[in-house]
């Protein structure tokens, strides 16, 4: 018969986040209803007397979940490395032959993305051996999608970067095509040609955007901005120094595995 001491040990094990029974307790043993009720009461009393242990358990669970997410992200990066780092449809800034590649997923209506532009430009000035891949990832609104379509079509005029910077510099939200075209005109693009290219290349443009969405989903990215530096996924807006440290870590360990 189980003793109250044995049940107490079980309670401690459960409270500590472990379900391993003491060695002297057979896994084949079964609890009577009375024993089960006693054990439940002991566990409840123990947790009420030691509520801080719940915080420890939650923290341990969160760490385990983050570790699992990081593992899944690394596996997804490895599986999708070519599309992630070397998709010919993506625009590249910085050094196209840089020894480390940083990928940014962004949305033109994302305030944090707008602020991250300064960091991207700083990288192009201060790290002459960094390759930066821009991933159109419009997820916030229909205006975001129109802006991404226009930016991709602007490549036909050799003015992707000019329109990208102008769209990011726009104050307030980008809501419609008229607003996008006004921004494009101010950036020096031929607006009529831009409209025509958006129409004639509509299928290819949609495929590029949808491919990026599928890629982001496989990596567990559901917000912007998000950065990928070799096998390191950095979700959310991060200070320049943190991104630069991630780049340095890749170089210090011998360079890119995947990028």
KABELPE-V153904 format. One line per field, one symbol per residue. phi: phi as a letter, one per 30 degrees, with the letter a starting at -180 (. if undefined). psi: psi as a letter, one per 20 degrees, with the letter a starting at -180 (. if undefined). burial: # if it has 16 or more other ideal C-beta (glycine too) atoms within 10 Angstrom, else .. Layout:
BEGIN
phi->???
psi->???
burial->???
END
This chain:
BEGIN
phi->.dcdddddddedddddibcddeedcddddccddddddddedddddddddbdddddddddddddddddddddddddddddcedddcbdddddcciddcddbcccbcbbdccddddddeedddddddcbdbccccccdbdbcadddddddedddddddcibedddedddddddidccadedddddddddjddddddddddddcedddddddddddddedddidbabdbcbbhccccdjdbdeddddddddddddcjjddbd
psi->qqrhgghhgggggghjjqjpqqhippiiqqprgggghggggggggghhhmhhhhhgggggggggggggggghgghhgghkgghghkpiiqpprboikqipppppprpijohhgghighgghhghhhnjkpppppopmoihrhhggggggggghihhjkkghghghghhipqaqohrhggghgggghjjqohhhggghhghkgghghggghghghggghikpjrqrpqpodjopnprpqqghgghghghggghjjaphh.
burial->.#...#######.##...................#..##..##...#.........................##.##..##.###.#.#######..#.###########..##.##.##..#...#..############.###############.######.###.#...#..#.###.##..#.#....##.##..#...#..##.###.##.##.#.#############.##....##.##..#.....#.##
END
